[in-house]
């Protein structure tokens, strides 16, 4: 038992020794090449401008704007090159789980123009397979602090989970893969030991989503989604 205890102490000492060593990039032909990874805390505002067009009857168009705030984690990995005061990182970000974007319900009552479609309509959506591919051009103010811009591309799968089953206006929508343009800017701090902090503002402008119902009146919905985020990342840079 004593020998096992001493082995555990020795192992812990080796780990502590390793993480207190300065983390340095590899020099390749005058360029510093390194990698970094960590987790991100996201606080995002999603704004959706959408419309629904009836596929039958009077082709009524219903429009709405919805804004919701969500907090969620993600993880990232990067490879970077630096020379002098200039650098650039190529990175990948992923949200490793599905997320519900909330639900909204409306109640329709027949009028002279409507078909048999009065009742409660519930729209609900879930997102999955959230990926971001990006580059970050950097200007290093000193050995530890940099400012950077961010440009990239996002793709995500939107899963519809509606309860829209009212008479002739019943509708069932499928899923869609949606891409978006990513821009942002931030501050990057790296300690001499390799501890990394990033504070960032980011916007994603998604392409318009168009889905056509496979049942009922074959209604068509369109949505234009914008995402604005404040983000804090912590990790390790080698």
C-alpha positions in Angstrom: 0.0 0.0 0.0 2.8 2.4 0.9 4.5 1.8 -2.5 1.3 2.5 -4.4 0.8 5.7 -2.4 4.4 6.8 -3.2 3.8 6.0 -6.9 0.7 8.2 -6.9 2.6 11.1 -5.4 5.4 10.6 -7.9 2.9 10.6 -10.8 1.2 13.8 -9.5 4.6 15.5 -9.2 5.4 14.6 -12.8 2.1 16.0 -14.0 2.5 19.2 -12.0 6.1 19.6 -13.4 4.8 19.2 -16.9 2.1 21.9 -16.7 4.5 24.4 -15.1 6.9 24.2 -17.9 6.7 27.1 -20.4 4.6 26.1 -23.5 6.5 27.0 -26.6 5.7 26.8 -30.3 8.0 25.0 -32.8 10.3 27.1 -34.9 10.1 26.2 -38.6 12.1 28.4 -41.0 11.7 31.5 -39.0 8.0 30.9 -38.2 6.6 29.8 -34.9 4.0 27.0 -35.4 1.8 26.0 -32.5 -1.6 24.5 -31.6 -4.2 25.4 -29.1 -7.5 24.0 -27.8 -10.1 24.8 -25.2 -13.8 25.4 -24.4 -16.0 28.4 -25.1 -18.9 29.9 -23.2 -21.4 31.5 -25.6 -24.1 34.0 -24.9 -26.0 34.4 -28.2 -29.0 36.3 -29.4 -30.9 34.7 -32.3 -33.2 36.9 -34.4 -35.4 35.2 -37.0 -37.6 36.9 -39.6 -39.9 34.3 -41.0 -43.0 33.8 -43.2 -45.4 30.9 -43.9 -47.3 30.7 -47.2 -50.3 28.5 -47.5 -49.9 26.1 -50.4 -53.7 25.9 -51.0 -56.8 27.9 -50.4 -56.2 31.6 -50.5 -52.3 31.3 -50.3 -52.4 33.4 -47.1 -48.9 34.7 -46.0 -48.2 35.0 -42.3 -45.0 36.9 -41.2 -43.4 37.1 -37.8 -40.1 38.2 -36.1 -38.8 36.3 -33.1 -35.7 37.0 -30.9 -34.4 34.6 -28.3 -31.3 34.5 -26.1 -29.4 31.3 -25.4 -26.3 30.3 -23.5 -24.4 27.2 -24.5 -20.8 25.7 -24.4 -18.6 24.6 -27.3 -15.1 23.5 -27.9 -12.4 24.5 -30.3 -9.0 23.5 -31.8 -6.6 25.7 -33.7 -3.2 25.6 -35.5 -1.3 28.8 -35.7 1.7 30.4 -37.4 3.4 33.6 -36.1 6.3 35.7 -37.2 7.2 38.9 -35.5 4.1 40.8 -34.7 1.9 39.1 -37.2 0.1 35.7 -36.9 -2.8 33.7 -38.2 -4.8 30.8 -36.8 -6.9 28.2 -38.6 -9.6 26.8 -36.4 -12.5 24.5 -35.9 -15.4 24.8 -33.4 -18.1 22.4 -32.5 -21.2 22.2 -30.2 -21.2 18.5 -29.2 -24.9 18.2 -28.5 -28.4 19.1 -29.8 -30.0 22.3 -28.6 -33.7 23.3 -28.5 -34.3 26.8 -29.8 -37.6 27.1 -28.1 -41.2 27.0 -29.2 -44.0 29.4 -30.2 -47.7 28.8 -30.3 -50.4 30.8 -32.2 -54.2 30.2 -32.4 -56.1 30.7 -35.6 -59.9 31.2 -35.9 -61.7 30.8 -39.1 -62.9 33.8 -41.1 -64.6 34.2 -44.5 -61.3 33.5 -46.3 -60.0 30.6 -44.3 -60.4 26.9 -44.9 -61.0 24.5 -42.0 -57.8 25.4 -40.2 -58.8 26.9 -36.8 -56.9 25.7 -33.7 -53.6 26.0 -31.9 -50.3 25.8 -34.0 -47.1 25.0 -32.2 -43.7 25.6 -34.0 -40.6 24.2 -32.4 -37.0 23.7 -33.7 -33.9 21.9 -32.6 -30.4 22.4 -33.9 -27.6 19.9 -34.2 -24.3 19.2 -36.0 -23.1 22.8 -35.3 -19.7 23.3 -37.0 -17.6 26.5 -37.5 -14.5 26.7 -39.7 -12.5 29.9 -39.4 -9.3 31.9 -39.7 -8.1 34.5 -37.3 -5.5 37.1 -38.6 -3.6 38.5 -35.5 -1.5 41.5 -34.5 0.6 40.7 -31.4 1.0 43.8 -29.2 3.7 41.9 -27.2 4.6 38.3 -26.5 1.4 37.6 -24.6 -1.4 39.8 -26.0 -2.9 40.0 -29.5 -5.9 41.5 -31.2 -7.5 39.6 -34.0 -10.3 39.5 -36.6 -12.3 36.4 -37.4 -13.7 35.2 -40.7 -15.3 31.8 -41.4 -18.2 29.6 -42.3 -20.8 27.9 -40.2 -23.1 25.0 -40.9 -25.8 23.6 -38.7 -28.8 21.2 -39.1 -32.2 22.5 -38.2 -34.7 19.8 -37.1 -38.4 20.8 -37.1 -40.6 19.4 -34.3 -43.9 21.1 -35.1 -47.3 20.3 -33.9 -49.2 21.7 -36.8 -52.2 19.5 -37.5 -55.4 21.5 -37.9 -57.8 20.4 -40.6 -56.8 21.3 -44.2 -53.9 23.4 -43.0 -52.0 20.5 -41.4 -48.3 20.7 -42.1 -45.2 18.6 -41.5 -41.8 20.0 -42.3 -38.5 18.1 -42.7 -35.0 19.1 -41.7 -32.5 21.4 -43.4 -28.8 22.0 -43.4 -28.1 25.7 -43.1 -24.8 27.6 -43.8 -23.8 31.0 -42.5 -21.0 33.6 -42.8 -19.0 34.3 -39.7 -17.3 37.5 -38.8 -15.9 38.7 -35.4 -13.1 40.3 -33.5 -11.4 39.7 -30.2 -8.5 39.9 -27.7 -6.2 36.9 -27.1 -4.0 36.5 -24.0 -1.5 33.7 -23.6 0.6 33.3 -20.4 4.2 32.2 -20.5 3.0 28.8 -19.2 0.5 28.4 -22.1 -2.8 29.3 -20.4 -5.1 30.9 -23.0 -8.0 33.3 -22.7 -10.0 34.7 -25.6 -12.7 37.4 -25.4 -14.7 37.7 -28.6 -17.6 39.4 -30.3 -19.1 37.3 -33.2 -21.9 37.6 -35.8 -23.3 34.8 -38.0 -25.5 35.7 -40.9 -27.3 32.4 -41.9 -28.7 31.8 -45.4 -32.4 31.9 -45.8 -34.1 28.6 -44.8 -36.9 27.3 -47.0 -39.0 24.3 -46.1 -42.1 23.0 -47.8 -44.6 20.8 -46.0 -44.9 17.2 -47.2 -48.5 17.0 -45.9 -51.7 19.0 -45.8 -51.7 22.2 -47.9 -48.0 21.9 -48.8 -47.3 25.1 -47.0 -43.9 26.8 -47.4 -42.0 28.5 -44.6 -39.0 30.8 -44.9 -36.7 32.0 -42.2 -33.8 34.5 -42.1 -31.7 33.9 -39.0 -29.0 36.2 -37.5 -26.9 35.2 -34.5 -25.0 37.8 -32.4 -22.7 36.4 -29.6 -20.4 37.5 -26.8 -17.9 34.7 -26.0 -15.2 33.8 -23.5 -12.8 31.0 -24.3 -10.3 29.3 -22.0 -7.7 26.7 -23.1 -4.1 25.9 -23.6 -1.7 27.0 -26.3 1.5 25.2 -27.2 
